[in-house]
């Protein structure tokens, strides 16, 4: 009887180690360096699929593009506090806070681009009108794939590509964030521009397209400063905080590298290439850096993997894989809180649904 009791306790202990629960949903993970940790919080976005997320600079709020709306949660209470409705029914592709946290910029798949008062929820500027159907002008043909504020908050940059076909060129456009006037149009990409980011000092813009081109631009006069090393199908890029390095990743990489980190001055590159043994290719959909630049998060789809949808954490100085977080569907956005203690991912279960998810995990402390 004692032997049987010991076996029962052992089996219960094993079950508690390999199964975690979030509400009524069981989450499994491996007890190794690629273990899949359950989220501590799941926020439901009632407006639909979550395509983009951003923490406010003061750390109080988390904003997400959910369906055609922007939803904002209180970070402390996890309660939904604000919903900003776009005048169109197109999905919100990208949101970004200004550095002072007072404004939000948003771009939609139908080309609509706006600047909002982050506290009141009022629309301050419509930089570009959107809309599907027979185009009356070139704006209605464009999809806004990504938006960002300049560090000083004076400009908004957006990555544009055609909503379908090649009827108009893909480009980066820059507006004055105060008066709404267009300042620059950056042309030269061969493919559809999917990502854009400002350098930490605001001197440069970097953009990437689906044919692998990565371009570094002067943010003042719009001149092309450098073509960075190519990679297949750029979907995500970000400057490393407090540095002149830029990281980017994209579509199925048969060379087993996950992300390229490039020095914008010398053009030299480093590749993060630690893939699980049961995968031979990865699709990097999004990436972000912790405020101290020491940790990078990548939202990925792993081909032929046991858990194909995940967010992985990397130690930037060593390139070592730290942790793997499981997602129910493709992770379309990742973001660190400004204190670096939390990581959020926008993901939706890989089946028809009307409710999106934002999953939040604690970031493991550095030794």
C-alpha positions in Angstrom: 0.0 0.0 0.0 2.8 2.4 0.8 4.5 1.7 -2.5 1.3 2.4 -4.4 0.8 5.6 -2.5 4.3 6.8 -3.3 3.7 6.1 -7.0 0.5 8.1 -6.9 2.4 11.1 -5.3 5.1 10.8 -7.9 2.7 10.8 -10.8 0.9 13.8 -9.4 4.2 15.7 -9.0 5.2 14.9 -12.6 1.8 16.2 -13.8 2.2 19.4 -11.9 5.6 20.0 -13.5 4.6 19.4 -17.1 1.1 20.8 -17.1 0.1 24.4 -16.2 -3.3 25.8 -16.3 -4.6 29.2 -17.4 -8.3 29.4 -16.5 -9.7 26.1 -18.0 -7.0 25.8 -20.7 -4.2 23.3 -20.2 -0.8 24.4 -21.4 2.0 21.9 -21.9 5.7 22.6 -22.1 9.1 20.7 -22.2 11.4 20.7 -19.2 14.5 21.8 -21.0 16.0 25.0 -22.5 13.1 25.2 -24.9 10.3 24.8 -22.3 7.1 26.5 -23.1 6.0 28.7 -20.2 2.3 29.6 -19.7 1.4 33.3 -19.7 0.5 34.9 -16.4 -2.3 36.9 -18.1 -4.4 36.6 -21.2 -6.3 39.8 -22.3 -9.2 39.3 -24.6 -9.6 41.8 -27.5 -13.3 41.8 -28.3 -13.0 43.6 -31.6 -11.1 40.8 -33.4 -7.6 39.6 -34.4 -4.8 41.4 -32.7 -2.3 42.6 -35.3 -0.2 45.1 -33.3 0.5 46.1 -29.7 2.4 48.8 -27.8 3.1 49.7 -24.2 2.7 53.3 -23.2 6.0 55.1 -22.3 4.8 55.7 -18.7 4.0 52.0 -18.3 0.4 52.5 -17.4 -1.3 51.3 -20.5 -1.2 48.6 -23.2 -2.7 49.4 -26.6 -3.6 46.9 -29.4 -5.0 47.0 -32.8 -8.0 44.7 -32.6 -10.1 44.4 -35.7 -10.9 47.9 -36.9 -10.4 49.5 -33.5 -7.6 50.4 -31.1 -8.3 49.0 -27.6 -6.4 50.2 -24.5 -6.0 48.3 -21.2 -4.9 49.5 -17.8 -1.7 47.6 -17.2 -2.2 47.4 -13.4 -5.8 46.3 -13.4 -5.9 44.5 -16.8 -9.2 46.3 -17.4 -10.2 47.7 -20.8 -10.3 51.5 -20.4 -10.7 52.9 -23.9 -11.7 51.9 -27.4 -10.8 54.1 -30.4 -12.9 53.4 -33.4 -11.6 54.0 -37.0 -14.0 55.4 -39.5 -13.4 52.4 -41.8 -13.9 48.7 -41.2 -10.4 47.8 -42.2 -8.1 45.9 -39.7 -5.7 48.1 -37.7 -2.2 47.0 -38.9 0.0 49.0 -36.6 -0.1 51.3 -33.6 2.7 53.4 -32.0 3.0 55.7 -29.0 4.9 59.0 -29.2 7.8 59.2 -26.8 5.9 61.4 -24.4 3.0 59.0 -24.4 0.4 61.7 -25.2 -0.4 60.5 -28.8 -1.0 57.3 -30.6 -0.5 56.8 -34.4 -2.4 54.1 -36.2 -2.4 52.6 -39.7 -4.9 50.3 -41.3 -4.8 47.8 -44.1 -7.0 50.0 -46.3 -4.5 52.9 -46.0 -6.2 54.9 -43.3 -3.6 56.7 -41.1 -4.4 58.8 -38.0 -2.9 60.4 -34.9 -4.9 60.2 -31.7 -5.0 61.9 -28.3 -3.9 58.9 -26.1 -5.7 60.0 -23.0 -9.0 61.3 -24.4 -9.3 59.0 -27.4 -10.0 61.9 -29.8 -8.6 61.8 -33.3 -6.2 64.7 -33.7 -5.1 64.2 -37.4 -6.1 62.1 -40.4 -2.8 61.9 -42.3 -4.3 59.7 -45.0 -7.8 58.5 -45.8 -8.4 54.9 -46.6 -11.0 52.8 -48.3 -11.3 49.7 -50.5 -13.0 49.5 -53.9 -12.4 51.4 -57.1 -9.8 54.0 -56.2 -10.5 57.7 -56.7 -6.9 58.5 -55.9 -3.7 56.7 -55.1 -4.3 56.7 -51.4 -7.2 54.2 -51.6 -4.8 51.7 -53.2 -2.3 51.6 -50.4 -2.0 49.5 -47.3 -0.3 50.9 -44.2 1.8 48.0 -42.9 3.7 49.8 -40.1 3.8 53.2 -38.4 6.3 54.9 -36.0 6.9 58.2 -34.4 10.3 59.9 -34.6 12.0 60.0 -31.1 11.2 63.8 -30.8 7.6 63.2 -31.7 7.6 65.6 -34.6 7.2 63.1 -37.4 5.2 60.0 -38.2 6.6 57.5 -40.8 4.6 54.8 -42.4 5.4 51.8 -44.6 3.1 51.6 -47.6 2.4 48.9 -50.2 -0.4 48.2 -52.7 -3.5 46.5 -51.3 -3.2 44.1 -54.2 -1.1 43.8 -57.4 1.6 46.3 -58.3 -0.6 49.2 -59.4 1.4 51.7 -57.3 4.9 51.6 -56.0 5.7 50.6 -52.5 7.4 53.3 -50.4 7.9 55.0 -47.0 6.1 58.3 -46.4 6.8 60.8 -43.6 4.4 63.4 -42.2 4.6 66.3 -39.8 3.0 65.0 -36.6 1.7 68.4 -35.7 0.2 70.0 -38.8 -0.3 66.7 -40.8 1.6 67.8 -43.9 3.5 65.3 -45.9 7.3 65.8 -45.6 9.1 63.0 -47.4 8.4 60.1 -49.8 11.2 57.5 -49.8 11.2 55.4 -53.0 13.4 52.7 -54.3 12.1 49.4 -52.8 11.6 46.6 -55.3 9.0 44.8 -53.1 6.2 45.6 -50.7 7.5 47.6 -47.7 6.4 45.8 -44.6 8.4 47.4 -41.8 9.9 50.8 -40.8 11.7 52.2 -37.7 13.5 55.3 -36.6 17.0 55.1 -35.1 17.2 56.0 -31.4 18.8 59.3 -32.2 16.2 60.1 -34.9 18.8 60.6 -37.6 17.9 57.6 -39.7 14.9 55.5 -40.9 15.3 51.9 -41.8 12.8 50.0 -44.0 12.4 46.5 -45.2 10.4 44.8 -48.0 9.2 41.4 -48.9 11.9 40.9 -51.5 14.6 41.1 -48.8 15.8 44.7 -49.4 16.7 46.7 -46.2 17.4 50.4 -46.7 18.8 53.0 -44.4 17.6 56.6 -45.1 18.5 60.0 -43.9 15.4 61.1 -41.9 15.9 64.8 -42.7 16.4 64.9 -46.4 15.2 61.4 -47.3 18.4 60.4 -49.1 19.4 56.7 -49.2 22.5 56.3 -47.0 23.1 52.5 -47.3 21.6 49.2 -48.5 22.0 46.7 -45.6 22.6 43.0 -46.1 19.6 41.3 -47.7 17.4 38.6 -46.2 14.4 36.8 -47.6 11.0 38.6 -47.1 11.5 41.2 -44.4 8.5 41.3 -42.1 10.0 42.7 -38.9 12.7 45.1 -37.9 13.8 47.2 -35.0 16.8 49.3 -34.0 18.6 48.0 -30.9 18.0 50.6 -28.2 20.9 53.0 -27.4 22.9 51.7 -30.4 23.4 52.0 -34.1 22.5 48.4 -34.7 19.3 47.2 -36.5 17.8 43.8 -36.3 15.5 42.2 -38.9 13.9 38.9 -39.8 11.3 37.5 -42.1 10.1 34.6 -44.2 11.1 30.9 -44.3 14.8 30.9 -43.7 16.4 27.7 -45.1 19.8 28.8 -43.9 18.6 28.2 -40.3 19.2 31.8 -39.2 16.5 33.5 -37.3 17.4 37.2 -37.1 20.1 39.3 -38.7 21.6 42.1 -36.6 23.5 44.7 -38.6 25.8 47.6 -37.8 24.4 50.6 -39.8 27.8 52.2 -40.0 30.0 49.4 -41.2 27.3 47.0 -42.6 28.8 44.1 -40.7 26.2 41.5 -39.5 25.6 38.9 -36.9 23.0 36.1 -37.2 21.0 34.4 -34.5 20.7 30.9 -35.7 19.7 28.7 -32.7 16.8 26.6 -34.0 15.2 23.6 -32.2 16.3 20.3 -33.6 12.9 19.4 -34.9 12.7 22.5 -37.1 14.6 23.4 -40.2 13.0 26.7 -41.0 11.3 29.7 -39.3 9.1 32.6 -40.2 9.8 35.6 -38.1 6.7 37.7 -38.0 7.7 40.3 -35.4 10.5 41.2 -33.0 11.3 43.6 -30.2 14.1 44.5 -27.7 14.0 45.1 -24.0 14.8 48.7 -23.0 18.3 47.7 -21.8 19.0 46.1 -25.2 20.1 42.8 -23.5 17.0 40.7 -24.5 15.3 40.2 -27.9 11.9 38.7 -28.4 10.9 37.1 -31.8 7.4 36.0 -32.7 7.8 33.0 -35.0 6.1 30.3 -36.9 8.3 27.2 -36.8 8.0 24.9 -39.8 7.4 21.2 -39.0 7.6 21.9 -35.2 5.7 20.3 -32.3 4.7 23.8 -31.3 4.7 25.9 -34.5 3.5 29.2 -33.0 5.8 30.7 -30.3 7.6 33.7 -29.0 11.3 33.1 -28.2 13.6 35.1 -25.9 17.3 35.6 -26.8 20.2 36.9 -24.8 21.6 39.6 -27.2 25.3 39.7 -26.0 25.7 35.9 -26.5 23.0 35.0 -29.0 21.8 32.3 -26.6 18.2 31.2 -26.6 16.7 31.9 -23.2 13.1 30.9 -23.2 10.2 29.8 -25.4 6.6 30.9 -24.9 3.7 29.2 -26.6 1.0 30.9 -28.7 -2.3 29.5 -29.8 -1.8 31.0 -33.3 0.7 33.1 -35.3 2.2 35.8 -33.1 1.7 39.0 -35.1 3.2 41.5 -32.6 5.5 41.5 -29.5 6.4 44.3 -27.1 8.3 44.8 -23.9 7.1 47.0 -21.1 9.2 50.0 -20.5 10.5 48.7 -17.3 11.5 45.5 -19.0 9.6 43.2 -16.6 6.8 42.0 -18.9 6.5 40.8 -22.5 3.3 41.0 -24.4 2.3 39.2 -27.6 -0.7 39.7 -29.9 -1.9 36.3 -31.1 -5.1 34.7 -32.1 -6.0 31.0 -32.2 -5.4 29.6 -35.6 -9.0 29.2 -36.6 -12.0 31.5 -37.3 -12.7 33.6 -34.3 -14.0 37.0 -33.3 -11.9 37.5 -30.2 -8.2 38.2 -30.3 -5.7 37.6 -27.5 -2.8 39.5 -25.9 -0.7 37.1 -23.8 1.6 38.5 -21.1 4.6 36.8 -19.5 7.1 37.8 -16.9 10.6 38.4 -18.4 13.2 36.2 -16.6 15.6 38.3 -14.6 19.1 38.6 -15.8 21.7 36.8 -13.7 
